[in-house]
Amino acid sequence: MKRFSAPCHTPAKLSNSVHHQLNMYALAASAMGVGMLAQPADARIVYTQAHVKIAPNQQIPLDLNHDGIADFIFKDTFSTTSASFYRAGVLSILPAQTNEAWGYVNNIGGHYASALAAGIRVGANGKFSAGSRSLAYGGQEGTSIICEGKWSDVRNRYLGLKFVIGGRIHFGWARLNVTCNVAQQGRTDAVLTGYAYETVPNKPIVTGKRRGPDVVPDDAATLGHLALGASQISGSRRNEAAAGR
């Protein structure tokens, strides 16, 4: 438990082949209403730069491979009980279908997502399990404000992700900044700043790694972010990190 006191990417020059890929993407996006990220057939890591805010009482889908299907959903809830002057905000990740997030169970049985540092290998030996996982919890009761979870007030930490494409397992990561907002009575806010996945089935990916053989340039990848944003749904420390906590 922690108590608080008040507290560009430069565009690359695109080749003719990449321009062609972007044109194909635009056609697909306009035809389907959902963005699909163009990528070379022999790509390894596909990285998408993002700046997606996850605010209280919102659900944000994460489509790692841009196939129009949400692989995970970020859910941020914020509730108030006026009788006891109690407010609480919870940020969680909900895997879709049989997908899983890297996490742990705390000493009272709570299921939490691990806040991994950069450079962690995400693969078959990762600490994955099914079901939703909490990232951070913020709350206020009277004048006491708390924030709990490994994601409480962190920047550039990573979720380890395991998901299925066409019946085969793939690994990926998502990078977030998370804030427990004292000025807003303990609500929890987050920003998704990027995500990536490995196109080769069962091949591990390293958190923070954005490049692989023939990877799509970031400029093209940002279109995937636009597609994610369009499908947004509004609704109701190093050692620990290396150990998967």
Residue pairs with C-beta under 8 A, 6 or more apart in sequence:
1 146
1 147
1 148
2 146
2 147
2 148
2 152
2 153
3 144
3 145
3 146
4 145
4 147
4 180
4 182
5 182
6 182
6 183
7 182
7 183
9 49
9 218
9 222
11 219
12 217
12 218
12 219
14 22
14 217
14 219
14 220
18 216
18 217
18 219
18 220
21 38
21 39
21 216
21 220
22 38
22 220
22 223
24 38
25 35
25 36
25 37
25 38
25 220
25 223
28 35
28 36
28 38
29 35
29 36
29 223
29 227
32 68
33 230
34 68
34 227
34 230
34 231
35 66
35 223
35 224
35 226
35 227
35 228
35 230
36 66
36 67
36 68
36 227
37 46
37 48
37 65
37 66
37 216
37 220
37 221
37 223
37 224
37 227
38 216
38 220
39 46
39 199
39 216
40 214
40 216
42 213
42 214
43 199
43 212
43 213
43 214
43 215
43 216
44 198
44 199
44 200
44 203
44 212
44 213
44 214
44 215
45 196
45 197
45 198
45 199
45 205
45 209
45 210
45 211
45 212
45 215
46 65
46 196
46 197
46 199
46 215
46 216
46 221
47 194
47 195
47 196
47 210
47 211
47 215
47 216
47 218
47 221
48 66
48 194
48 195
48 196
48 221
48 222
48 224
48 225
48 228
49 193
49 194
49 218
49 221
49 222
49 225
50 192
50 193
50 194
50 195
50 222
50 225
50 228
51 191
51 192
51 193
51 225
52 60
52 191
52 192
52 225
52 228
52 229
52 232
53 189
53 190
53 191
54 60
54 74
54 76
54 91
54 176
54 189
54 190
54 191
54 192
55 76
55 189
56 76
56 77
56 78
56 89
56 187
56 188
56 189
57 76
57 77
57 78
57 234
57 235
57 236
58 74
58 75
58 76
58 232
58 233
58 234
58 235
59 73
59 74
59 75
59 76
59 233
59 234
59 235
60 73
60 74
60 192
60 228
60 232
60 233
61 70
61 72
61 73
61 74
61 228
61 231
61 232
61 233
62 70
62 71
62 72
62 73
62 74
62 174
62 192
62 195
62 228
63 69
63 70
63 71
63 224
63 227
63 228
63 231
64 71
64 72
64 161
64 163
64 170
64 172
64 174
64 195
64 196
64 197
65 71
65 165
65 170
65 197
65 199
66 224
66 227
67 165
69 96
70 96
70 231
71 95
71 96
71 99
71 161
71 163
72 93
72 94
72 95
72 96
72 99
72 101
72 161
72 163
72 174
73 93
73 94
73 96
73 233
74 91
74 92
74 93
74 94
74 190
74 192
75 91
75 92
75 93
75 94
75 132
76 89
76 90
76 91
76 92
76 188
76 189
76 190
77 89
77 90
77 92
77 236
78 87
78 88
78 89
78 187
78 188
79 87
79 88
79 89
80 86
80 87
80 185
81 87
84 141
85 140
85 141
85 142
86 139
86 140
86 141
87 139
87 140
87 141
87 185
87 186
87 187
88 137
88 138
88 139
88 140
88 186
89 137
89 138
89 139
89 180
89 181
89 186
89 187
89 188
90 134
90 136
90 137
90 138
90 188
91 134
91 135
91 136
91 137
91 151
91 178
91 188
91 190
92 113
92 132
92 133
92 134
92 135
93 101
93 113
93 132
93 133
93 135
93 159
94 132
95 101
95 130
95 131
95 132
95 163
96 163
97 164
98 130
98 164
99 161
99 162
99 163
99 164
100 128
100 129
100 130
100 161
100 162
100 163
101 113
101 128
101 133
101 159
101 160
101 161
101 162
102 113
102 114
102 116
102 122
102 126
102 127
102 128
102 159
102 160
102 161
102 162
102 244
103 111
103 112
103 113
103 114
103 127
103 128
103 129
103 133
104 112
104 114
104 127
104 244
104 245
105 111
105 112
106 112
110 134
111 129
111 131
111 132
111 133
111 134
112 133
112 134
112 135
112 149
112 150
113 133
113 134
113 135
113 150
113 151
113 159
114 127
114 150
114 159
114 160
114 241
114 244
114 245
115 135
115 150
115 151
115 154
115 157
115 158
115 241
115 245
116 122
116 157
116 158
116 159
116 160
116 173
116 207
116 241
116 244
117 157
117 158
117 207
117 238
117 241
117 242
118 156
118 158
118 207
118 208
119 206
119 207
119 208
120 158
120 160
120 206
120 207
120 241
120 242
120 244
121 204
121 205
121 206
122 160
122 161
122 162
122 171
122 172
122 173
122 204
122 205
122 206
122 207
123 171
123 202
123 203
123 204
123 205
124 169
124 202
124 204
126 160
126 162
126 171
126 244
127 160
127 244
128 160
128 162
134 149
135 149
135 150
135 151
135 159
135 176
135 178
135 190
136 147
136 148
136 149
136 150
136 151
136 152
136 178
136 180
136 188
136 190
137 146
137 147
137 148
137 149
137 152
137 188
138 145
138 146
138 147
138 148
138 152
138 180
138 181
138 186
138 187
138 188
139 145
139 146
139 147
139 186
140 146
140 185
140 186
145 180
145 182
145 185
145 186
146 186
147 153
147 180
147 186
147 188
150 157
150 240
150 245
151 157
151 176
151 178
151 190
152 178
152 180
153 178
153 179
153 180
154 176
154 177
154 178
155 177
156 175
156 177
156 193
157 175
157 176
157 178
157 241
158 173
158 174
158 175
158 176
158 207
158 208
159 173
159 174
159 175
159 176
160 171
160 173
160 207
160 244
161 171
161 172
161 173
161 174
161 197
162 169
162 170
162 171
162 172
163 169
163 170
163 171
163 172
163 197
164 170
165 201
168 201
168 202
169 201
169 202
170 197
170 198
170 199
170 200
170 201
170 202
170 203
171 197
171 198
171 202
171 203
171 204
171 205
172 195
172 196
172 197
172 198
172 205
173 195
173 196
173 197
173 205
173 207
173 208
174 192
174 194
174 195
175 192
175 193
175 194
175 195
175 207
175 208
176 190
176 191
176 192
176 193
177 190
177 191
177 193
178 188
178 189
178 190
179 188
179 189
179 190
180 186
180 187
180 188
181 187
181 188
181 189
194 210
196 205
196 209
196 210
197 205
198 204
198 205
198 212
210 218
